Structures are given as structure tokens and as C-alpha cells.
Amino acid sequence: MAMQRFKFLFTLILFSPLAFLLGTSAHGQTGTPVFGQVVTSAGYPAASVPVRVCAITSSGIPCTPTSNIYSDAALTQQIGNPLSTDQYGNYTFFVGQGYYIVQITASSGVTYSYNIASNAVPGSYLPITGGTLTGGMTGTTIAATTVTGTTTNFTTANGTTLNLGTLNLTTGTVATLNAATVNTTLNAALQAGSDIGAKINTAYSGCSGQCTIYVPAGAYSFSTTINAPLNTYGTYGLTLDPGAVLTYTGSGDVIASQVNTYAITGSNRLVIQGGQIFCSTNSTTNGVHLYPGNSITVTRMLISGCNNGILVEGSDVVNIFDNEITGNNYGVQLISTNCNAAAPHNCSQTNTGGAVYSPNALHVHNNMMGFNNLWAIWDNGVLAPGTGSLNNSFAYNDFEQSGKSGGGTYGAVLIYKSVGDIVGPGNYFEDSPREVVLGQYTGGSGDYYAASSTLVIGNYFTTFVPIDGRTMSYNIELENAYHVMIEGNNEAGSPGISSSTNCYINAATGAENHTIIGINAILQNATTGSGNPTCVNGVASQLVGEGSYPIVNSNFQVYMAYQNWITAASATETVAVQNLTAGGSCFVTPVNAAALAQMGSSYISGIGAGYATFTHPATVNLRYNIFCVNNPN
């Protein structure tokens, strides 16, 4: 018969050290369990195998003398030594405090052995209560404070806690693990501090800004501002568990990025993500306040009840996406600021001795931003002599029902002093008193409130009659706007929309020029006196047949057109083109197949002040676009 080899299951080695956590109690001696299983080399249980236990100081194979072993934790029922494995190869016994050697002898006569230490002999293992370990762990002192059925806590000398949750000695599993630090991730709840804000700040200080700070699920009420440092190259991050609910009771910033010597010139790569933030007052608080820096991300957060959900003060390349920012006065507000060149930077709009920093290259997308009280987006980059904000984009957001707490003055998106902002594609507008407002005209010298080169593209508007005390309702307002292009937008609404109360686009005289309006799907009935037309100062301008709207530029008209002109039966028609001068020029392009077939005999035959003469075959329903350009000289 072949010799059978015996081996230990890995569970024996895994469980034995964990078993030693159940050591001597301050109220009396409790034995330490030792257990395991013996199997053959083929993996079958090895029954009736002798297991011999001796003091570590014993000698010989088999070892002598043997030690007392017991069948109960109270060490009152002594059993024979050696004992034998049962039919499943298992063995269990209890020993008192000390060091032991366990020998297991196979039928072949080969003896295997391993050492154990019971009841946390000082310097080696953890005592249960009232003792401390001062050696064997690089000088760290750990005192176990609780072992109560399902929870095992150990408190370190510096006050932090290791929580093992449900410690199962049979399966070797730990249900929960709460540690102050695991692989440079710091558990904020286990740090020192008066509230969660102070604890997070402690965590940052303790890791010198090179760590990820984690806030576990739970409800936290606090008043200490969380200071998120703007280090270089992503050495710091703040992650809140989705179930972490932070209620801020202070009057400043909930989370504020802190400008350091690298913030203005370096790439910060700061990431703030997760959790729920609620402000107890919305008069002065900011959910997240970002100071000048580069490459900052805010994502997967719920922010509500604040004055500003997110205030971006002079930051560049900020990515705000996949958030729910609702119930604030302002969802996201962008402002320029002045900062001192040297630390401390002291950034503020009133710092006249500092350099101007504008919020540039922001990407606000895929957010739920409806139901904010005043504006969902306010690009308020007004600060002379700065350029205003530059090239910010707002796409794929839901802006519905914003601005309904301001008596009709507020709405969804307001863009002040800026160059190159992009509104769209994919934004959803519904039931806001105002929807997209470009600029504000003050008429003063050096008007700093103009939106320049803005692109409004690919958005959807649900059109309603005026609400919240307004007498007119506009989807897009050109209040103080230069070189704006409006293209590919869609709208639909109730059948009661009238040109006496609604305008798809409204241009303000004196503060709008060089506007280009491309093809937009305006689905209201556009017969005279009804529909959702293009307007100047609230008055419908040049309604030309169903679905047809002129490109309006009420001031310095360089480029204009009628979209989708539908011909009548006459061979020559006069097309009224507002602000066209006699020295201008026009051309036509076909829209439908019938018009394309007649292009050889369709042309502009004359141009006068305010009109163009269009000659074509005497055929109805030929559809053309007519484009006109004034001579700027």
C-alpha cells in the first residue's frame, strides 16, 4: 500500500492567528481555541490522527512533557493529550496562556508540527481587554476595547480605531473593516476633529496632501469648511460614499479648494466626488467653491439648499458632470477674480492689487440642474479689465423649472461677459420664466455685460405662455450679444402660443448685432398673429409663411436670410429682407427636389433697400433659402 502523506488545510494557518484575539479577560481566565483539519495528499479527511500538544520548551518527537488541554473555554474540562482527529479530520481544543507546539503524526510515522501563542503573550499578539501590546509591531501600542459577539474594535495609541465588524473564526471572514488608513486611503470618520469637516482637514494634514480621503456612509451635521487643497498632479482626492449625507450648518463654503503656490500655474487634477450636500441656509453658502486652478473635477454629487451649488471663481478646465444640482439659488455660477501672485494669494473680486483670473474652458454636462430658484447657470465673468469668461460649454443638462422664485426676472441660463461660450447640444428647457439669456444691456460706457461669439446649438425648448408675472415669453434672448450663432434647436408647446405673447428669439435694439440664425425646428403654427416667431423688442419680425423665419439682425446687418421661402404662382416675387441695403447681394439655394429641378431658371433679379426680387418659374411650393449680405462699406 502506498504511503499516505498528510497535510494541513490553509484554513488552519489562516484561523489560528485570528483565534488568538480571544485571549485573557480582565475578569478571569478564558482559554484560547485551537482548531484545524487534517487531510490526505488526495484531499480526503484523515480520521484518528494523533494531535499532541506540548509547551514550546519541550523537546523530542513525540514531544514531552505534554500540556494540559481542555474541551471548554473556561478550562474546566480537561481532555486527553494527545487527542485524535474525528471522522472528518477535525480537531478542537482550548489551552491557557502560553506558547505551545502542536505535533500531528501521520500513519507513516512522519510528524508535522507548528507553533501557537495563546492569550496574547505581551510582545506578540493582541490582548482582549485592559492590556497593551508594546512590541512586535514596530513599537505601535494597540489595546482591544470591545469584543462583543459581532464587533471587534481595537483602539490605537493615537486614538484611531480598527473595526473588524463580524469576526468569524470558523470561516475566516471579516464582515466589515473600518480602518483609519488603508493603502493611503484615509477614513475621514476615524480621524480627530470636532465634526466631519474638521476630520477631513485632519486627514489631509496627516497625509501631507498625498492621499485619497474617504467619507463613509452616514449622516453628518457640521459647520467646519472642508479645505480641498489644489496640489499639483493629482496627489489628493476627496471621495464621499453615495450614502454620506452632509448637512452644513455654517455660513460659508461647504467645500473650498485652497489655492497654493502651484494652483495658478500647475495642473491640479483635484477630484471631488460622491455624497450628498445640503445647506441649512441658502443666503451665503456655497456647496463647492473652486478658486483659481487647473483640471478640477466635480462629479456624482447631490448639492441642494445652497446659495451657489458650485461657485467657480477663476478656475480653468473644470469638469462638472453627472451631478444633481437642484434647489439652490444658483446651480453653477462662474465669476472672475483677482489674486495676488505670491502666496497667500488672497483671491477676491475686490483685490485691486491682484491679477485677473477668469473661469475658462469649463465643461458642465450631463447634470440634473432643474428647480434652482434663480438661475441654473450664471456665467457671470464680469470684472474689468478682464476678458470675461472664455470658451465654456454647457451640454446635455436638464434645466427645467429653474428661476421660478424671482418673479419672472430669472430663468435657466444667463451668460454675461464672455467669449466663445457654447450652450448645447442636448440641453432640455421647460417651464422657466426665461430660458437662454445672452448678455445684459446697461447702456453705460464700456458695457462689460456682453456675450460675444456664443453658439446656441441643438437644444430643446418646451414653449409655454408667459409665467410668473411676465407679459412676454422668449426661448432665446439677445440682450447684449455680438456674433451669436443659433442653429439646430427645437421647440414645441401648447397650441395657445401667440406672437403677441411669445417669441422664439427676441433681439433687443441697440445691443445685438452680427447674429446668424441657421435652421431651427420651430413647430408652432406660424400664420400671421400666432405662433412663436423671431422678434425684435417683443414684436414679430417678418413672418413669412408657415415654418419660415427670417434671420434678424436689428442693428449692423451684415448677414441675413429667409429660411425655407415657399414660392407662389407668380413668376416674380418681392421678398422683404429687413435692413438690406441697395448695395447688398443675395443668392438662393434649393430646399426641396422641385426647387432643385428649377434652379437653372430661379435667381435674384433685383435688390433694393429692404427687399430682394426673386424670379422663378410660375410654380407653387418651390422651397428656397435666400441669403443676403450687405456691403459693409
Residue pairs with C-beta under 8 A, 6 or more apart in sequence:
3 108
4 40
4 41
4 46
4 106
4 107
4 108
5 40
5 41
5 106
5 108
5 110
6 38
6 39
6 40
6 41
6 46
6 49
6 104
6 106
6 110
6 112
7 38
7 39
7 40
7 41
7 112
8 36
8 37
8 38
8 39
8 104
8 112
8 114
9 36
9 37
9 39
11 36
11 37
11 172
12 35
12 36
12 37
12 114
13 114
14 172
15 35
15 36
15 169
15 170
15 172
16 34
16 36
16 114
16 116
17 125
18 167
18 169
18 172
19 32
19 33
19 34
19 35
19 169
20 32
20 116
20 117
20 118
20 119
20 120
20 125
20 126
21 120
21 125
21 126
21 128
21 144
21 147
21 152
21 167
22 30
22 32
22 33
22 128
22 147
22 169
23 30
23 32
23 97
23 118
23 119
23 120
23 125
23 126
23 127
23 128
24 30
24 97
24 119
24 120
24 127
24 128
24 131
25 128
25 129
26 129
26 130
29 75
29 96
29 97
29 119
30 73
30 74
30 75
30 119
30 128
31 70
31 72
31 73
31 74
31 75
31 94
31 95
31 96
31 118
32 94
32 95
32 96
32 97
32 118
32 119
33 73
33 92
33 93
33 94
33 169
34 53
34 92
34 93
34 94
34 95
34 100
34 102
34 116
34 118
35 90
35 91
35 92
35 93
36 90
36 91
37 45
37 85
37 88
37 89
37 90
37 91
38 45
38 46
38 49
38 51
38 85
38 89
38 91
38 104
39 45
39 46
39 89
40 46
45 85
45 87
45 88
45 89
45 90
46 85
46 89
46 106
47 84
47 85
47 86
47 87
47 88
47 89
48 84
48 85
49 84
49 85
49 89
49 104
49 105
49 106
49 107
50 82
50 83
50 84
50 104
50 105
51 82
51 83
51 84
51 85
51 91
51 93
51 102
51 103
51 104
52 62
52 63
52 66
52 81
52 82
52 102
52 103
52 104
52 105
53 66
53 67
53 69
53 81
53 82
53 93
53 95
53 100
53 101
53 102
53 103
54 63
54 64
54 65
54 66
54 67
54 100
54 101
54 103
55 65
55 67
55 98
55 99
55 100
55 101
56 98
56 99
56 100
56 101
56 115
57 99
58 64
58 65
58 66
58 101
61 103
61 111
61 113
62 82
62 103
62 105
62 111
63 101
63 103
63 113
66 81
66 82
67 81
67 95
67 98
67 100
68 78
68 81
68 95
68 96
69 78
69 79
69 81
69 83
69 93
69 94
69 95
70 76
70 77
70 78
70 79
70 93
70 94
70 95
71 77
71 78
71 79
71 92
71 93
71 94
72 94
73 94
75 94
75 96
79 93
83 91
83 93
84 91
85 91
95 116
95 118
96 118
96 119
97 118
97 119
97 121
98 117
98 118
98 119
98 121
99 115
99 116
99 117
99 118
99 121
100 115
100 116
100 117
100 118
101 113
101 114
101 115
101 116
102 113
102 114
102 115
102 116
103 111
103 112
103 113
104 111
104 112
104 113
105 111
105 112
106 112
117 124
117 125
119 125
119 127
120 126
120 127
120 128
120 131
120 133
122 131
122 133
122 134
122 135
123 133
123 134
123 135
123 136
124 133
124 135
124 136
125 133
126 133
126 142
126 144
126 154
127 133
127 143
127 144
128 144
128 147
129 144
129 145
129 147
130 143
131 143
131 144
132 141
132 142
132 143
133 140
133 141
133 142
133 143
134 141
140 156
140 157
141 156
141 157
142 154
142 155
142 156
142 157
142 162
143 154
143 155
143 157
144 152
144 153
144 154
144 155
145 153
145 154
145 155
146 152
146 153
147 167
150 165
150 166
150 175
151 163
151 164
151 165
151 166
152 163
152 164
152 165
152 167
153 161
153 162
153 163
153 164
154 161
154 162
154 164
155 161
155 162
156 162
156 180
159 192
160 180
160 190
160 191
161 178
161 180
161 190
162 178
162 179
162 180
163 176
163 177
163 178
163 179
164 174
164 176
164 177
165 174
165 175
165 176
165 177
165 178
166 173
166 174
166 175
166 176
167 174
167 175
168 174
168 175
178 187
178 189
178 190
178 216
179 187
179 190
180 186
180 187
180 190
180 191
181 187
184 207
184 210
184 211
184 212
185 211
185 212
185 213
185 214
186 203
186 206
186 207
186 211
186 212
186 213
186 214
187 214
187 216
188 196
188 199
188 200
188 203
188 213
188 214
188 215
188 216
189 196
189 199
189 215
189 216
189 218
190 199
191 199
191 200
191 202
191 203
191 206
192 198
192 199
192 202
193 199
193 200
193 201
193 202
193 224
194 224
195 220
195 221
195 222
195 223
195 224
196 215
196 220
196 222
196 224
196 246
197 222
197 223
197 224
197 225
197 226
198 222
198 224
200 213
200 215
200 226
200 238
201 224
201 226
201 227
203 211
203 213
204 211
204 213
204 227
204 229
204 236
207 213
209 229
209 231
209 235
209 236
210 231
210 235
210 236
211 235
211 236
212 236
212 237
212 238
212 239
213 236
213 237
213 238
213 239
214 239
214 240
214 241
215 238
215 239
215 240
215 241
215 244
215 246
215 275
216 241
216 244
217 241
217 242
217 243
217 244
218 243
218 244
218 245
219 245
219 247
220 244
220 245
220 246
220 247
221 247
221 249
222 246
222 247
222 248
222 249
222 250
223 248
223 249
223 250
224 250
225 250
225 252
225 253
225 254
225 255
225 256
226 238
226 254
226 255
226 256
227 256
227 258
228 236
228 238
228 255
228 256
228 257
228 258
228 270
228 272
229 236
229 257
229 258
229 260
229 270
230 257
230 258
230 259
230 260
230 262
230 263
230 268
230 270
230 291
230 293
230 296
231 260
231 262
231 268
231 270
232 262
232 266
232 267
232 268
232 269
233 266
233 267
233 268
233 269
234 268
234 269
234 270
234 271
236 270
237 270
237 271
237 272
237 273
238 255
238 271
238 272
238 273
239 271
239 273
239 274
240 246
240 273
240 274
240 275
240 276
240 301
241 274
241 275
242 274
242 275
242 276
242 300
244 274
244 275
244 276
245 275
245 276
245 278
246 254
246 275
246 276
246 277
246 278
247 278
247 280
248 254
248 277
248 278
248 279
248 280
248 285
248 306
249 280
250 285
251 281
251 283
251 284
251 285
252 284
252 285
252 286
253 285
253 286
253 288
253 289
253 311
254 277
254 279
254 285
254 286
254 287
254 288
254 306
255 272
255 277
255 287
255 288
255 289
256 286
256 288
256 289
256 291
257 263
257 268
257 270
257 289
257 290
257 291
257 293
257 296
257 315
258 291
259 291
259 292
259 293
259 339
259 343
259 344
259 345
259 347
260 343
261 343
262 268
263 291
263 292
263 293
263 294
263 345
264 292
264 293
264 339
264 345
264 357
266 294
267 294
267 295
268 293
268 294
268 295
268 296
269 295
269 296
270 293
270 295
270 296
270 297
271 296
271 297
271 299
272 288
272 296
272 297
272 298
272 299
272 301
273 297
273 298
273 299
273 300
273 301
274 300
274 301
275 301
275 302
276 301
276 302
276 304
277 287
277 288
277 301
277 302
277 303
277 304
277 306
278 304
278 305
279 285
279 287
279 304
279 305
279 306
279 307
279 328
280 305
281 305
282 305
282 306
282 307
282 328
282 329
282 373
283 307
284 307
285 305
285 306
285 307
285 308
286 306
286 307
286 308
286 310
286 311
287 301
287 303
287 304
287 306
287 308
287 309
287 310
287 325
287 328
288 298
288 301
288 303
288 309
288 310
288 311
289 308
289 310
289 311
289 313
290 296
290 298
290 310
290 311
290 312
290 313
290 315
290 318
291 313
291 314
291 315
291 337
291 339
291 345
291 347
292 313
292 314
292 315
292 316
292 337
292 339
292 345
292 347
292 357
293 315
293 316
294 315
294 316
294 317
295 316
295 317
296 315
296 317
296 318
296 319
297 318
297 319
297 320
297 321
298 310
298 318
298 319
298 320
298 323
299 319
299 320
299 321
299 322
299 323
300 322
300 323
301 323
301 324
301 325
302 323
302 324
302 325
303 309
303 310
303 323
303 324
303 325
303 328
304 324
304 325
304 326
304 327
304 328
305 327
305 328
306 328
306 329
307 328
307 329
307 330
308 328
308 329
308 330
308 332
308 333
309 325
309 326
309 328
309 330
309 331
309 332
309 372
310 320
310 325
310 331
310 332
310 333
311 330
311 332
311 333
311 335
312 318
312 332
312 333
312 334
312 335
312 359
312 362
313 335
313 336
313 337
313 347
313 357
313 359
314 335
314 336
314 337
314 339
314 347
314 356
314 357
314 358
314 359
315 357
315 359
315 362
316 359
316 360
316 361
317 360
317 361
317 362
318 359
318 361
318 362
318 363
319 362
319 363
320 332
320 362
320 363
320 364
320 365
320 367
321 363
321 364
321 365
321 366
321 367
322 366
322 367
323 367
323 368
324 367
324 368
325 331
325 332
325 367
325 368
325 369
325 372
325 376
326 368
326 369
326 370
326 371
326 372
327 371
327 372
327 373
328 372
328 373
329 372
329 373
329 374
330 372
330 374
330 375
330 376
330 378
331 367
331 369
331 372
331 375
331 376
331 377
331 402
332 364
332 369
332 376
332 377
332 378
333 375
333 377
333 378
333 380
334 359
334 362
334 378
334 379
334 380
334 381
334 389
334 392
335 349
335 359
335 380
335 381
335 382
335 383
336 349
336 356
336 357
336 358
336 359
336 381
336 382
336 383
336 386
336 388
336 389
337 347
337 348
337 349
337 351
337 354
337 356
337 357
337 383
338 347
338 348
338 349
338 350
338 351
338 352
338 353
338 354
338 355
338 356
338 357
338 383
339 345
339 346
339 347
339 351
339 354
339 355
339 357
340 346
340 347
340 351
340 353
340 354
341 354
341 355
345 354
346 354
347 354
347 357
348 354
349 383
356 383
356 385
356 386
358 381
358 383
358 386
358 387
358 388
358 389
358 390
359 379
359 381
359 389
359 392
360 389
360 390
360 391
360 392
361 390
361 391
361 392
362 389
362 392
362 393
363 392
363 393
363 395
364 377
364 392
364 393
364 394
364 395
364 397
365 393
365 394
365 395
365 396
365 397
366 395
366 396
366 397
367 397
367 398
368 397
368 398
369 376
369 377
369 397
369 398
369 399
369 402
370 376
370 398
370 399
370 400
370 401
370 402
371 400
371 401
371 402
372 402
372 403
373 402
373 403
373 404
373 405
373 406
373 410
374 402
374 403
374 405
374 406
374 410
375 402
375 403
375 410
375 411
375 412
375 413
375 414
376 397
376 399
376 402
376 403
376 412
376 413
377 394
377 397
377 399
377 412
377 413
377 414
377 415
378 414
378 416
379 389
379 392
379 414
379 415
379 416
379 418
379 421
380 414
380 416
381 388
381 389
381 416
381 417
381 418
382 388
382 416
382 417
382 448
382 449
383 417
383 448
384 446
384 448
386 417
387 417
387 419
388 416
388 417
388 418
388 419
388 448
389 417
389 418
389 419
389 421
390 418
390 419
390 420
391 419
391 420
391 421
391 422
392 418
392 420
392 421
392 422
393 421
393 422
394 413
394 421
394 422
394 423
394 424
394 427
395 422
395 424
395 425
395 426
395 427
396 425
396 426
396 427
397 426
397 427
397 428
398 427
398 428
399 412
399 413
399 427
399 428
399 429
399 432
399 435
400 412
400 428
400 429
400 430
400 431
400 432
400 462
401 430
401 431
401 432
402 410
402 411
402 412
402 432
403 409
403 410
403 411
403 412
403 432
403 433
403 434
404 410
404 431
404 432
404 433
404 467
404 468
406 433
406 468
407 468
407 469
408 433
408 434
408 466
408 467
408 468
408 469
408 470
409 433
409 434
410 433
410 434
411 432
411 433
411 434
411 435
411 437
412 429
412 432
412 434
412 435
412 436
413 423
413 427
413 435
413 436
413 437
414 434
414 437
415 421
415 423
415 436
415 437
415 438
415 439
415 451
415 454
416 439
416 440
416 448
416 449
416 450
416 451
417 448
417 449
417 450
417 451
418 451
418 452
418 454
419 452
419 453
420 452
420 453
420 454
420 455
421 451
421 454
421 455
422 454
422 455
422 457
423 436
423 454
423 455
423 456
423 457
423 459
424 455
424 456
424 457
424 458
424 459
424 488
424 489
425 457
425 458
425 459
425 488
426 458
426 459
427 459
427 460
428 459
428 460
429 435
429 436
429 459
429 460
429 461
429 462
429 475
430 461
430 462
430 464
431 462
431 464
431 467
433 466
433 467
433 468
433 470
433 473
434 470
434 474
434 477
435 461
435 474
435 475
435 476
436 456
436 459
436 475
436 476
436 477
437 477
437 479
438 451
438 454
438 456
438 476
438 477
438 478
438 479
438 480
438 481
438 484
439 449
439 450
439 451
439 478
439 479
439 480
439 481
439 511
440 449
440 479
440 480
441 447
441 449
441 479
441 480
441 508
441 510
441 511
442 449
442 480
443 510
447 480
447 511
449 480
450 480
450 481
450 482
450 511
451 480
451 481
451 482
451 484
452 481
452 482
452 483
453 482
453 483
453 484
454 481
454 484
454 485
455 484
455 485
455 487
456 476
456 484
456 485
456 486
456 487
456 489
457 485
457 486
457 487
457 488
457 489
458 487
458 488
458 489
459 489
459 490
460 489
460 490
460 491
461 475
461 489
461 490
461 491
461 493
461 504
462 491
462 492
462 493
463 473
463 475
463 491
463 492
463 493
463 494
463 497
463 502
463 504
463 524
463 532
464 473
464 493
464 494
465 473
465 494
465 496
465 497
465 498
465 501
465 502
466 472
466 473
466 501
466 502
467 473
471 501
472 501
472 502
472 503
472 506
472 538
473 501
473 502
473 503
474 502
474 503
474 504
474 505
474 506
474 535
475 489
475 491
475 503
475 504
475 505
475 532
476 486
476 489
476 504
476 505
476 506
477 505
477 506
477 508
478 484
478 505
478 506
478 507
478 508
478 511
478 512
478 515
479 508
479 511
479 512
480 508
480 511
480 512
481 511
481 512
481 515
482 512
482 513
482 514
483 514
483 515
483 516
484 512
484 514
484 515
484 516
485 515
485 516
485 517
485 518
486 505
486 515
486 516
486 517
486 518
486 520
487 516
487 517
487 518
487 519
487 520
488 518
488 519
488 520
489 520
489 521
490 520
490 521
490 523
491 504
491 520
491 521
491 522
491 523
491 524
491 532
492 523
492 524
493 524
493 532
495 525
497 524
497 530
497 531
497 532
498 529
498 530
498 531
499 529
499 530
499 531
499 532
499 533
499 535
499 540
499 543
500 529
502 524
502 531
502 532
502 533
503 532
503 533
503 534
503 535
503 538
503 540
504 520
504 522
504 524
504 532
504 533
504 534
504 535
504 549
505 517
505 534
505 535
505 552
506 534
506 535
506 536
506 537
506 538
507 515
507 534
507 535
507 536
507 537
507 552
507 553
507 554
508 537
508 554
509 536
509 537
509 554
509 555
510 555
512 553
512 554
512 555
513 553
513 554
513 555
513 556
513 557
514 553
514 556
514 558
514 559
515 551
515 552
515 553
516 551
516 559
517 534
517 549
517 551
517 552
517 563
518 563
519 563
519 564
520 549
522 531
522 532
522 547
522 549
524 530
524 531
524 532
525 531
525 546
526 532
526 533
526 543
526 545
526 546
526 547
526 548
526 549
527 543
527 546
528 543
531 543
533 540
533 541
533 543
533 549
534 540
534 541
534 542
534 549
534 550
534 552
535 541
535 552
536 552
536 554
537 554
541 550
541 552
541 554
541 578
542 549
542 550
542 552
542 562
542 576
542 578
543 549
544 550
544 562
544 565
544 575
544 576
545 564
545 565
545 566
546 566
547 564
548 562
548 563
548 564
548 565
548 566
549 562
549 563
550 560
550 561
550 562
550 563
550 577
550 578
551 559
551 560
551 561
551 562
551 563
552 560
552 578
553 559
553 560
553 579
554 578
554 579
557 578
557 579
557 580
557 630
558 629
558 630
558 632
559 627
559 628
559 629
560 577
560 578
560 579
560 580
560 627
560 628
560 629
560 630
561 625
561 626
561 627
561 628
562 575
562 577
562 625
562 626
563 625
564 591
564 623
564 624
564 625
565 575
565 588
565 614
565 623
565 624
565 625
565 626
566 620
566 621
566 622
566 623
567 573
567 595
567 614
567 616
567 619
567 620
567 621
567 622
567 623
567 624
568 620
569 618
569 619
569 620
570 618
571 615
571 616
571 617
571 618
572 605
572 613
572 614
572 615
572 616
573 613
573 614
573 616
574 611
574 612
574 613
574 614
575 611
575 612
575 613
575 614
575 626
576 610
576 611
577 586
577 610
577 611
577 612
577 626
577 628
578 610
579 610
579 630
580 586
580 607
580 608
580 609
580 610
580 611
580 612
580 628
580 630
581 609
581 630
581 631
582 607
582 608
582 609
583 630
583 631
583 633
584 607
584 628
584 629
584 630
584 631
585 607
585 628
585 629
585 631
586 604
586 607
586 612
586 626
586 627
586 628
586 629
587 604
587 626
587 627
588 602
588 603
588 604
588 614
588 624
588 625
588 626
588 627
589 624
589 625
589 627
590 596
590 598
590 599
590 602
590 622
590 623
590 624
591 623
591 624
591 625
592 621
592 622
592 623
594 619
594 621
594 622
594 623
595 602
595 622
595 623
595 624
598 616
598 617
598 619
598 622
601 615
601 616
601 617
602 614
602 615
602 616
602 617
602 622
602 624
603 614
603 615
603 616
604 612
604 613
604 614
604 615
604 626
605 613
605 614
605 615
606 612
606 613
607 613
607 628
612 626
612 628
614 624
614 626
616 622
616 624
